[in-house]
């Protein structure tokens, strides 16, 4: 085999790989938003599941609002 052809083929594969990386970095705004929402919901679900395992209750919306009002009063 000709080493130049082998290196050219390897270079072509490398360039294709770099193009793939660049294309995955160019996420649309919607894709970034979807990824953020997915991550946030996954984190929230993990917290709920952990609270169930530990037998503790999560803060209710009413409790959260009361806490915010107390912080604003300070």
BELDAZI-V805743 format. One line per field, one symbol per residue. ss: DSSP state (H for helix, E for strand, L for the rest). phi: phi as a letter, one per 20 degrees, with the letter a starting at -180 (. if undefined). psi: psi as a letter, one per 40 degrees, with the letter a starting at -180 (. if undefined). Layout:
ss: ???
phi: ???
psi: ???
This chain:
ss: LLHHHHHHHHHHHHHHHHHHHHHHHLLLHHHHHHHHHHHHHHHHHHHHHHHHHHLLLLLLHHHHHHHHHHHHHL
phi: .efffffffffffffffffffffffeffgffffffffffffffffffffffffemdeefefffffgffffffff
psi: ihdddddddddddddddddddddddgiidddddddddddddddddddddddddefiiihiddddddddddddd.
